[in-house]
Amino acid sequence: MRAFLAPLLVAAASTAAAYPLDAAESTKIPRLAAYQEVLKGAVRGPNIAPGAQYPGERIALALADRPDFEIPKPDPELSRRLARLAGGDASVYGIALLDLSDPANPVYAEHNPAMKLNPGSVGKIVVLLGWLQTLADAHPDDVEARRRVLRETEMTADDWMGSDQHTVPVWNPGDAAVTNRRIRRGDTWNVYTYLDHMISKSSDAAAALLQRELLLLEHFGKGYPADPALEAEYLTKTPKPDLVKALYRVTQDPISRNGLDLDRLRQGGFFSKPGKARVPGTSSYATARSLMEYLVQMEKGALVDPWSSLEAKRIFYSTDRRIRYASAPALADSAVFFKSGSFYECGGECPKSLKYKGTTKNYMNSLAIVETPDRAVPLRYYVTLLSNVLGRNSAVVHQTMGTRIHRLMEERHPIDASKLVRPEAAVQEDVKAAEGEDPGEGASGGAYDPPER
């Protein structure tokens, strides 16, 4: 399970990557070093939007000085406008929108905020929270010790990860290009890198391996990482019911401990079949409102503590080819902090032609913070979006909604009212501009996320 750090590799994948690129040295996430070379033109790699190139010093918690902030009551007119953006499919959308562009006058809107869906890969934000909470429990007064665990603890992929369709970019210093592949047994990276794979690449394999390690972190506490033999003994000899209780403690207790509602947000089990077999879980779900509450707690510095909250926001920062909601052309100049997840069914195995076009279930879920600080009138707003639009490409559905909502925010905070563009017209312009491109769902794109039963 433990191994010496392999030659410098970068793993990347289908969903938008995270963490500011200038944090390569402090995190030892190799992908960040590779993408710096991409920006210099020295290495071939993904196109990185201007809004994805902010230095780490620009990433801050927007509500850190407002610990008592509460989500305002829904604004009726803005809520109606949100519903209209969804058109005839409004009944199968759950949307929450918090506009903090004018910090003194926050405005909140929602549509079907209590609609529950399987969160798919969005449930990985709960695994991230579990890591941050359990680290804090092990090292409550020592932030540097937590950072050392993330930076210096090496994880090696094994059969806990199961099979995974998600790819991760791989790069060695001196390579001419960043390539993509799935995580393989024996791949060794630090915890930071696996967190990056899980959130930014949505790797199920990375998520399952991090859940395995989370059980070890909870058991050994300050003694983590422990001797590999002791770790293996704990995982193989601990009775299954005790491991189930431990999984609950590290993935469900943190929800309630951080002021969130476990009845509206839950990741119930492992992200791999071997993990589920060894440590059975329960069902998973989320609502638009619960995801918004998660983001607000993070921005207040109340997701575990201020250090953990800022780490979470950095990990959510999109610094790779953008997909789904985040791929909306209107967002290119904005910083986007993002996670998405899908789950679709066709009454049987879906053929490739029906990828993200499920006919019996077609869940797509996104959470995004959008910051446009360099605009003459800066924008900052938060969106959580759940949808179940059957038979249509849900990645495109979210891309279109990303544009519509951004145009709505521009309309609410105009630079020049005389040149105001109605959201509907602007959407059509951006859709035409994006013709011939997919919303980040190509051959190395996102993959089906199996439901948590």
Steps between C-alpha positions, in 0.01 A plus 500: 500500500793729565778557250777746432386786281515392137672709231326834467166436332197713441157348494222691337167412357158582379371761732637844564818491704549680827744693720689814390781414262762687701454253789708227334782529752290539815268208418728277290208443264698419183217602266543860606865501392405346166233759429741782579712360220189485279441871557861572404452308175768249596257206534186409306192482717148630548391855430473684829247785516615842623280462807684179589840667526460700821786471753422348834508838673178594316309208648328616819194421710233755412313479831792457738415827673130413522481190722132565577398516133184309419350431159231766446137418439433423133434801281168425322576679172852361460368154586239532226770603253707197594207273429443670164862432400423130530209537257263209455731270697475708818327222691810277477746766617608589852689831505641728769667834424672734744611837362776660709612747233380778729627369835283738698186381323513123445212355300392136496269315264394139471286264294408151623773532767395181680500271193722202592720323248785253523796741503727285283852636521387808691496265799879521491475838673391300805814286480702823485318631805567170678870535434515858623295420813692185590833677446385775734395243758844339484690832506261757650761765579760429235416615148854424381461139610184475291680650203787251543256209493351626174836580341727223627276196548525276195210285383530207262211381284388142565191285450289721729462738204308257277445593136461859387424666167641835607847584373772702665772702299843352550823690441868451580748789495640518150190360331382705204133462588259419779318177422192339655449157652316328779655456842685168515591271785833609638455870417645690793426864576451706812159562660477849345532346154234238565267773631570691179415192294181445697362853486645648184510180295204330669695175516297228671822304554657794683186548708491134606869502592450818702208336681728204584761741635234694690418186698870470584532869592202474735636185666866599540448874559830675564672171420385513137660395275581187695715200419356333187466170680293659776282677246440179306417317822241762594329488160497120472435391859258764626145357498291635213237661731777698671633623164145602403475706819838657426389592147192667648717697743729634228247574225168570671581638845696792346184614320312555827806625685540780247147634523366317195188284478568128463141450384577711190866421430659158536768290336411155614777275378815426306563609141616153395348151496784347706456776756125444520554126543747543785324791671129512406337841504160650443328733253627841392308817420524876477279803444577836346448667837731259686781555249457876534526469878826308456645782287387768745655316795822476302502870413440592866800293607259275689567179305704345784704819549639790292810308382295201389243722329767678298661168405163376377447812289848469348433137413175603329677766290472401134841509329458263205276452199155586624200270466124495539371811684850648523556469124253780422692744272368793704708381798840499325625815676357403838654294776280193545504275807324189384388140543253300296366148493270289285291185524296374208307184409323374189302208639812294435856577397516834319675487161768760427250695294295558815788614722357772727165447323338251736144410415383380842734710715727777382633673810758776465605701802729802520621740763691811401635820645556759227723800568567768237709753696657675199166605352419873534216389726635184669282193528495233769222246512432141597296243310396147589311320228337155488320377189331193359427595138437167326642419159709815460874548550506613861852642465371737230192576711724619784731690266200691366368573849846624597482758223141599577568553869818697430312729261234543764769608749645742244153643453459546875834684520536685167812686397310711250125469513465640148692199362321243708452163328200292601605157633305312235674682212842466660450127545437458129816696418710283730346176376594601144853588615536155656368303202729210416624472858369264763464613863816320606364150450729357232682166494660578834184657636293426806353157561193336643500505879339183640218565747560455870245242610 
